[in-house]
Amino acid sequence: MKLLLTALQRIHKPAVYASPRRRLSSCASSSGLSPLRDEALVVGSSRELVRRLGSQVEVRTGFITEEEEGSFLRELEPGLKKKRYEFDHWDDAIHGYRETERARWGAACEEVMNRVRSVAFPEGGPLLGPVHVLDLDKTGYIKPHIDSVKFCGSTIAGLSLLSDSIMRLVKEDATDEWVDVLLPRLSLYILRGQARYNFTHQILRDEESVFNGQKVPRLRRISVICRNLPG
């Protein structure tokens, strides 16, 4: 894992190809949130790669409101505060984290989770449960990895709470092919298909958190992650 991380750091170059600019998600327009800055959310090593992954890497900005974020924090913080941040993950994939699982939610959070399921997964498809909650310290980060296909299906969907961040995807067998994905606070990201199986994904540490030449400060970040079952 350390050798892979070192190699990625050496070959990664500033992004030169960007996806079409997206100003406002459908959820943001209906909830009264302000538009996202006029910028691309996905940039990569080639125009063809960004185009090819366009339907498999999705970011819905403003998917939740600040009030809904507060509902999640009120439910999650009491349990998270009882845990310490860990700096040695069992498979060396995460640094500076706390995590928990959640099978049941209050009404406000359950309504959001129903929205996540409806936009990210096929209707009636079996989901991996309970929901995974990952709390990254400001100094924490997620190293390049691919979730086990033995336990997880073709789709991952995650809410981003408390902080903007950058997710980097690198082709497993061709490390010069990569995309960076801007994940604004309050957004929902969805990875499907090839982006899920053939690319490592990671969350950049604060000192590396630069998107298309612009610094994106990384604060404490909580992600609420849903996955479907294999098959």
C-alpha positions, 0 to 999 in steps of 0.5 A: 500500500505504501509503495502504491501511495508513493507511486501515485504521488509521483505521477499525479500531474495538475488536471487539464481536462474537466467535465462540463460545468454544473451550476446547480443540482435538482435538489439544491434548486428545490430546497432554496440553496445557493448555486455551487460556484461555476466550476467543474466537479470532475477533472482528469488526466484526459478528456476521454477518461472524464467523458467515459466516467461521466455516467459513473461518477456523479456529484449532486451538490446541495443534496441536503440542507444545513438543517438536515446536516444538523439532524445527522450530527445530533444523531451521530455525535453522542456515539462518535464522541465515545470513540477515539480517532484511530491511526492504524486501520486494519487494512491500512486504508484509513488514517485518523478516523472513527467509524460506526454503523447505523441501522435506524434513523430518526424521521428527518435522517430517514427521509434523507436516506430514502432520497439517497436510496431512490437516486443512487440504487435500482428500485428494490435492489438489496442494500448492504446494511447497516449504513457505514458512518466514517468520521475523518479527523482534520488530519485524517485521510483515506488511502487508495483502495478498492472496496472488496467486491466479495462484500460490496456491489456495483454502487457506492453513495455517500453524503459529505458532512462538515467539510468540502473534500477531494476524492481521487480515482486512479486506474488500478492497472494504469496509474497515469489515468486518474480523475479528481472529484470535488465533493462539496459539503452537503453533497451526495457522491455516487460511484458506479460500475467501472469507477467502482471496480477498476479505479482506486479511490481515496480522500486527500489529506489537507496538505494535498487537497488541491482541486484543479490548481485551487486549494480546498481546505479539508476540515473534519469530515463525516461521510454517511455511506450506502452500498448495495449487495453483490449479485 
